[in-house]
């Protein structure tokens, strides 16, 4: 497993696996049974994955907020626990019934953080991310709320998600070195966040692309993109998913993809992507396909 770094000299540098585990599929939709969810997390840890991404709102409805966090924490404990695993969670999304809502107010973020601390069974969250901008709360107020949580020692590092370049810079101005990462949607079929990725690379912020396989299959997929990635996969004798993750890693040293998985074999395949070496010619083909 290759490794990459999150953090800086002020908050500390944490070395994590170059491929993380997106734990959301363990708690939404056709989620696996608890035993299979545990096996999936264990498979990730056995493969050398040391970054697990979760959120309080990853659940079926408001009656089980924190389900994903509790699932991840329990699986890590049953695996034997590890001080080397960075659990990154998020706050700012609400669940009203089965609907998704937003609340970026500092008061809500304090309550959400406290609940996440209990769900994860820890006294400080390794990486706490603001889940999504709330149109009802000024961005600066939300970032101020995240700064309060950092200053109180409840979170060791802060991240933001679904942010544009202007919001990234505003967050940096308020949070300073406490801000260490940005998590936006980015994939072969969804490259509109390329500017934000480049900005993170220039400023040393970790870039955690969510839905890293987006556009590769299913409704709305881009046939030309999928075909080119599949062609490279055939040339290398690996899965198209490994090629996709290798493409992500080649974009910049700050990129740490977090593919979702609900089965052990899925995360095992993804973790092996760090062994895939794309040639310059193959990378150029994939970069120009859109």
N, C-alpha and C positions, 0 to 999 in steps of 0.2 A: 504494500500500500504506500503510495506517495503521500506526502504531508504538506500542508500549507499553514499559514499563520494568520490568526485573528488577534487584533490588539495593537498596542504600541508601548513605548517606554513608560508612559504615565500609568496606564491601567494594567500593564503587563502583557506579555505576548503569549498566547495560547496556541500550541501546535495541535492541529487536528488533521484527521484524514482528509485527503483531497476530494473524496466523495462522502457526502453525508447521507443520512436517512431522513426522508420526509415521512413523518409518522401519521399524517392526516388520514390515509386510507384505512388505518386501524380502527377508526372511530366513526366514519361516515359511510353513507350509502350501503353497499353490500359488504359491510365490514366482517372480518373473520371472527370466529369464536375466540374467547379469551386465550385458550391454549395455543391456537395458531398465531394470534397476535404476539404472544410471548415468544414463540418459536421464531417469528420473523425478526424481532428485536435481537434475540440471541444470535441468529444467523448473521446479522449485521455486525454485532460486536465480535463474533468469532472471525469475521472477514477483515477485521481491523478498522471498522468504522468507529470513529470517536466523536462525531458530531451528530446529534439527533435533534431535529427540528419539530416542535410541537406548538400547540396554542390552546388557550383555555376554551375557545369557541369551537374546537374540533369535536363535535358531538352530534347526536341526532336532534336534540331539542333542548330547551332551557332547563329541563329537569335534571340533566346530567352534564352541565357545564364543568369542564375540568376532566372529562372522561379520558381524553387522549393523554393529558399530563399524568394522570394516575396510572394509566396503562403503561406508559413509558417508564415511569419511576419504578413500578412494581417489577417490570421485566428486567431492568438494570439490577435491581436488588437481588432477584432470584438467579441472575447470571453470576452473582458474586460481588456486584458493585465494582466501581472503578473510578478512581480520582481522575483518570485520564479522559473520561467521557464528558464532553461539553454539551449540556442540555440547553437548547435555545428555545424559549417560549415567547408568546406574544400576548398583548392585551390591547383593547380598544375596539374589538368586535363584540357585539352583544348578540344574544339569542332571545327572541321573543316568540315563544312557541317554537316553531321550526324555522322561523324567518331569521335572516341575518340583519343586524342593525349596527349602528356606529355610535360610540361615545368616547370622544377624545378628551373629555374634561379631566383636569388633574385629580379631582375628587374620585371620579370613576376609576382612573388608572391606579390610584392608591388602593382602592378596594379590590380591583382585579389582581394587582400584584400580590396583595396579602393572601388572596384565595389561591393563587398559583404557588406561592411559597408552601402553603399547607398541602396542596395536591402533590407537589414534587417532594415534599418531606425534607425541605432544606431551609437554611436560615439566610441564604443569599442566592439569587438566580444568576447563573453564569453569564447568560446573554439574554437580556429582556428587550423585545422588539415591539415598537409601536406598529400595530397591525395594518392600519389603513387610515389615511386622512379623513377627518370628520368635518363635513361642510358646516356643521353647527358649532364648531369650536375653532377659533383661530389656531393655525399651525404653531405659532410661537407659544401659545398657552399649552398646547399638548406637549411640545418639547420642554417647556418649563416644568411640566409635571414629571416627565421622564428624568429630568435633571434632579428633581427633588428626591426621586427614588434612588438615584445613584448616590447623591450626597448623604442619604440616610443609611447607606450600606446595604440596602435591600437587593440591589443588583450590582454585579461587578462590571458589566459592560452593557452598552446600550446599542440597539440597532433600530433601523426604521425600514418600513416595507411599503411598496407601492408609491414611491416618492419620485418626483422629477428633480432635475438638476437644481432648480431654484430652491426647492424644499430641502434638498440635501445640504446646500450651502447655509440655509437658514438654521438647520439643525446643528451643523458644525459650529456656527457662531454662538449658539446657546449652550450646547453640550461640550464643546471643546474636544479633548482627547477621549472623553467618555463614549463618544460615538465611534463605533468600530466597524459597522457593517450596514449594507443596504440589501434588501431582499425584494426583487422585482420579478415579474414574469419575463422570461427570456427563453427562447428556444429556436430551433431551425425554422419553424413556421411562424414565429412571433419575435421579430427583431426590432420593434419600435423602441425598445429601451437601450439600444446600442449606445446612444449618447450618454446615458447614465452609467453604463458599464465603463465606458472610456473615462468618465469623470472619476469614478471610483478608483480605477487603475492609476490615474494621475495623482490622486490624493491619498492613496494607500488604504482605502477602505475595502474591507472584504465584500465581495459580490456573491450573493447566494441566489442563483436563479431558481425561482419556483416554476413548477411544471416544465422541467427541462426537455421533456419529450414532446411538448405541444406542437401540433401541426404535422406530426409524423404519420398519424393514422386517424381514422374515424371521420366524423362529419367536420367539414371545414378544413380538412388537411390540404396541404399544397402538394399536388402530385409530383411536380418536378423536384421539389425539395426531398420528398420521401424517396423518390427513385434514385437520386444521386447518392444519398446516404446509404441506401441499400446496396448500390453498386460498389461503394467503397467497402462496405461490410463483407461483401462476397470476395473482393480482392484480398482482404486480410483474413478471411475465415473466422470472423467473429460476428456477434449479433449487431444489428443496427443500433441497438440501444447503447452498446459499448462505444460504437463509433460516434454516436451523438454526444455522449459524455466526454469522450476524448476531444471532440471539437470544442466543447465548452471550455475544457481545461486549457486548450491551446489559445484561447482568446486573450488571456492575461493571467499573471501569476496570482492575482487576487481572487480568481473565480473558484468557488467551491459549490458545485451543483448538489442539490438535495432531492434526488429522485424519490418519489413516493413508492411504497411497496406494502403489499398486504400478504405476500407469500415469501418464504425464505429464498426460493430460487430466484426471485426477482432482484432482491438486494444483493445476493451473491453474484449475479451476473453484472449488476451495476458496479459493484466494488472492484471487479476484475478489469474495469475500463481503464484503470490507472496503468495497466500493462500495455495498452494499445498505443502504438507509435504511428502517427500519421505522417506521411511524407509531405514535403512542401507542396508538391503538385496536388496531392489529395486535399490538403487543407485549403489550397487556393480554389479548388473546384467547389468545396463545401461552402466556403465563404462567399462565393459569387452566386450560389444557387439561392433563389428567392421566389 
